[in-house]
Amino acid sequence: MVRIIDPKLCVRCKGRLWCGLPKCPILEQKKIIAESVPKSTEITAPSPQSAFVGWKGYPKLDVAPIVATRDPETADNPILWKNMSIEDIVSVRTATVRPTLQLSPESARDPDERLLTVQEIVMAKRPVDVDALLLKPPKRKVDFGLNVAPMGPRAPAKRIELQENPRTDRLLEKTYYDEIKAEEAIWQLYQRGYDVYTLSKAMTVGIFGIPRNRRLVPTRWAITATDDIIYRRTLREILQFPQINDVLLFQSHAFDNHFYIILFPEAWGFELLEAWAPGSAWLPSGKTVILNDWEDQRGRKAYADNVGGSYYAARMAVIEYLRRERRQARAVILREVHEGYYVPLGVWQVRENVRDALKKNPERFGSIKEALEAISGKLRIPLHRWVNRSVLLRRAMNQRKITDWF
């Protein structure tokens, strides 16, 4: 069992290990930052074909290639992160630097040499070496966010250049020069096997869309928009498929995030419920509450404000599974986040956790009640609180169908 460490104890302890841990997590993180952050204003390092666009200060945007001072192959690859520890992920992310440029969203319509360089980096087939001259050394700080992975330090850039002409991804480059809407480009490339991570990076730096309409998109918005575009296209197919026959239960437990995915024979619908334990990333202390967002076969128009980007990432994974199985179902996910998830990693881990769960053989039940009983002993929060909060579970358990009368 993971021990809860009172943040007030950390303030008083100041690294003297009163918590009983062998190392102080706070001091260890500061050590990693101190060792990895460049102290000069000149950086020469590879970029893992990635860039970041910040949303603060909109419509003025901070646009930056992600430069990896070590491990460029893993520095921005969530597919590899799912087999790493939280400490290792934070460590590799801390070793990235962002030489930032300040641009407007509309600059993607007529990109200057600086933005063209960033776009080339994102379209490259493999990591490309970058020379950056900064106006000042990067601050020793790591940024954490709701949707994105931990971000290494940043500093304003005076110049960003490539050491070589990178070999670009042929299809990404073709899309860049084609007169094709962003949504259509994303869907076509997804059909060709491109993952959502590559597509959202391309979207954020203005690679997709009719040239005269292109815009830079903050990374956190691009991640959710990519998930939503693919979901809406895929849902058209899902609604034509027959419903599953049994109630299916899938589970995944990684990064001390515990997912219980219940699929049952109904028309498409989706609900994500989340509960964060005191001591976890977004609830340092206080009482645990359950949040939820949901939709039925009509979809949803408003943003999922309660659980945010996690909703779209989890829904994306479920819709991929149903398309693969050529079946339709109603899905409810219970997500319990425990204290071991002490650093927010971004919504990619929600997507990958649910994807991994749906690759396993499910447990099969004759009713939703049986499936809930199977997980009730694994949940910290009493089952009745989850059911009372859920919209779709209460509907399914309380609403009688016309077939019940025959």
N, C-alpha and C positions, 0 to 999 in steps of 0.2 A: 504494500500500500504506500502511495506517495504521501510524504509528510507535508502539511501546509506550513509555510514559513510566513509568519506575520511580517509585513513590510516594516512595521515599527521596530522589530528586532534588528532588521538590517541597518536601520539608521543608527541604532545604539551600538551595534556590534562593530561596524566598520572593518570587516574582514578578519575578525578574531575567531571565526568559526563557532560561534555560540549555537548555531543551528545544528551542529553535529555533522555537517557535510565535510568531505575530505578537502574540498577546494571551494573558495568563495566564487559563485557564479558571476557576481558583479565585477570583482577584480580580474577574473580570468578573461571576461569580455573586454575590459579595458586594456589588458595585456595584448590581446589579439589585435585590437585596433592600433595600439602603439607600434606593434611590430610590422603591420601591413600597410599603413597609410604612408604614402610618399611624403617626404619632408621638403622636396623641391617643387619648383613650378614647372618642371619639364617631366613629362611622362611618356615613355615608350613601352607599349605593352599591347598584347592582342585584345581585340574585342570579340566576344562570342556571338557575333552577328546579332547584336541586340542594342536597343536604345530605350530611353525612358523619357516620357513627357509628363511633367508635373502639372497638377491642376490648380495649385494655389496661385493666386494673383491673376487668374483668368480674367480678361482675354490675353494677357501677357503670359507666355508659356516658357518654362525652362525645358529646353530640349537638349538631350545629351546622349552620346553613345556610351554604352557600358564598357569600360575598359578593365580587364582582369589582370591584376598584378601577379596572380598565380592561378593554376587550374582553369584555363579558359574553356576546356571541354565541359566542365561541370558548373561553371560560374553562373550560367543562366539556362539550365536544362532541368525543368521539373520532373521529366521522365526519369532522370537519374537520382534526383533528390529523394524520391519516395523510399529508396533503400538506404538512406543515410540517417544519422541521428540529428536531432535538433541542433546540437552543438556544432556538428560538422557543417550543416547547412548555413548556420549563422557565420561560421568561420570563413567559408568560401565566399559568402556574400559580402562580408566585411572587407575582403581583399579586392573589392571592385571600387573603381573611382568613376565619377561622372563629371567630365569637363562640360559645363553647361553653356548653352547659347540661349539668348532670350529672343523669341520669335512670336509672331502672331499666328493664330490658327490659319488665316488665309494665305500665309507664306508658302503653303504647299502648292498653291495654284501656279506660282511662278518662282520655283525654288532657286535661291542663290547658291553660290559655290559651297557654302558651309552646310546648308541643308542637303544638297546633293551628296556630299560626303557621308552624312549620316545615313541617307537612304541607301547608298552603295554598301555600307557596312551591313545593314539589315538584309539586303538582297544577296549577300555573299554566300557562297557554298560552304565555306569553312572559316574559322577564325582568321581575322585579318589584322595585321600589325598597324597600330595607330601611333602617330606622334602628336602630342597635345602640349601646347604652351598655355599655362594657366596664369591668370592675373595675380593669384596669391596661392600659397600652399593649401591643400584641402584641410578642412577642420576634421578633427578626430571624433567623428560622430556617425552613428548608424541610424537610419530612418526606418521606422516601422509603420505599416499601414493596414487598413482593413482588407484590401483586395490584393495588394502586391507583396512580393517576397521582401524580406529585409534588404535595404539598400545601403551600399557603402557610402563613404563621404563624397562630397561634391565641391566644386569651386568653379567660378566663372572662367571661361576659356577665351584666350586671345586668338588662338589659332588651333585648328584641328586638321591634320593631314594624314593621308594614307602612305605607308612606305612602299606600297606596290599597287598595281591595278588588280583588284580582286576578281576572281572568277565568279560571276553571278549565277544565281539559280535561274535556269532558263525560263521556267514558267512564271516565276515572280516578275522577271524582267519583261516578259511578254505582256503580262497583265498591266504592268506599269505604262507601257506604251499603247495599250489598246484603249479604245473608247468604250468602256464597259463600266456599269454602275458598281459601286463598292460591294453592295449586297450580293450581286450576281457573281462578282469575282471571288468573294469569300466562299460562296457555295460551290462554285466550280472547282476551286483548289481543294476544298474539303473533300469533295467527291474523288479527287485524284490522290487522296491520302495525306494531305498536309494537316498537321495537328493544329489545335486551336492556339497554341503558344506562338508558333510561327506566324499565323494569320493575324493575331492581335498585335504583334510587334510591327508587322507591315502596315496595319491599319493606323497605328498610333503615329507613324512618321509620314502619313499621307501618300502611301504608295498606291492605294486603291481609289477608284472612282473616276468619273469623267474629269479630265484635267482641269477644266474651268470651275468645277465644283469641289475640288479636293480641299481637305482641311487637315490640320494636325489635330489629333485627338488625345487628350490626357490618357495615360496608360490605364489608370483604374477604370475609366469609362470604356476604353477599347476592349478590355478583357470581358466585361459584361456584355457589351454590344455584340462581340463575336459569338459568344455563347447563345445570345438571344436570336441572332440571325440564323444560325444553324438549326436551333430549336424550331423556329417557326417554319422553316422549310421542311424539316423532318416530320413535324406534327401532321402535315398534310397527308403523308403516307401512313403514319400510325393510326389515324382515325379510320382508315379503310381496312385495317387488319382485324381478325377475330380476337375476342377477348381470351385471356388465359383461363384455364379451367380450375386451378387450385389457388389457394392463398400461399404465397411464397415469402420466405423470410431469408434475407441475406444479412451478413454481418461483416464489419471491418473494424480493426482496432490498431491504429497507428498514431504515433505522436500523442498518445493519451487522449485521442479523439475516438469516441465509441459510436459507431453508426449502426443502426438497426433499420433495415430497409424492408418494408412490407408492401408487396404487390398483391392486389386482389382483383377478382373478376368484376370490373365495372368499366364504364366508359372512361376515357382518359381524364385524369385529374392528378394534381400533384400538391403535396404539402411538405414543408420542412419545418420541424420544430427543433429548437436549440435550447440547451441549458448549460450555463457556464458555472463551474464550481469556484468558490472563493479561493484565490491564490492562482487562478489561471490567467491567461494573457490579458483578457479584457475585464476581469473582475478581481482586482487585488484584494478586496474584502467586501463584506456585506452579505445579503441574503440572495440565494439562487432563485432566479426567475426563469420561466419558460417563455420563449418568444416564438412566433410562428408567422408564416405567410403561406398562402395557398391559391389554387385556381382549380376550375373544373374544365370541361372540354371546350368551353368558350375562351379559355386563356385568360390573361390578365392584361390590363392596360396601364395601370399605375405601377410605379417602381416598388419592389419588395423592400420597403423601408425597415421592417423589423429585423430581418436577418441579412439584408443587403446582398452583396455579390455571391455569398455562399449559396443562396437560393438558385441562382442561374447556373452556377457550376455544378451543383448536385443534380439539378433538373436535366442539364446537358448529358450527364453520365447515364441517367435513367432512360432518356429518349434514345440514346445510342444503343443501349441494351435491347429495348423493345424493337427497334428497327432491325437489329441483328437477328432477333428471334422471330420477326414478322408477327408480332402479337401486340395487343392493346391491353392496358391495365390501368388501374388507379394506384398511385404510389404515395406512401406516407413514410417519411424518414424521421426517426428520432435520433438526435445527435446530442450526446452527453460529453462535455469537455471537462476533463479533470485537471488537477494541479500540475501534472507533468507537462502540459502544454503552456509553458510559462512565457514563451516568446511567440507572438503572432507571425505565422509563416506566409500568410496569403491564402486566397481561395483556391489556389492550385491544389493544395493538399486535400481540400474537400472533394474536388473533382476526382483526384486520383484515389482517394479512399473509397469513394462510392464505385468508381470503375473497378477497382480490385475486388470489392465485395461481389459485384455482379458477374465476375468471371468465375466465381466458385459455384459449386452445386448448392442449390438452395434447400432449406428444410421446407417440407410441404405440409399444409394443414387443411382441414375441412372448413375452418371458419377463422375469422379475424380474432375472435376471442381466444382460440387455441394458440394462435401465433403470439398474441400479447402475453398470454400466460407463460409461454416458453422463454420470454425475455424479462419477465417481471423480477426474477431473482437476480438479474445482472444489472439492473438499473439502480442507481443510488436514490433517485427521486421516485417516490411511490407511483405506481402505474396509474392510479386514478387521477393524479395531477396531469399526467400527459394526456389522458383521454379527455378530461374536462377542458383542456386547452385546445385540443385539436378540433377542427371543423369537419374534416373528411372522415375521421374515425367515428365521431358521434353520429354523423349522417348515416354511415354504413351500418352501424350497430343498432340504430334506433328506427331507421326508415324501413317500413315494410314495402315489399315489391308486390306487383300484381300477381306474380307467379306463386307467392306465398298462399294464395287463396285457392289454389288448384291442387 
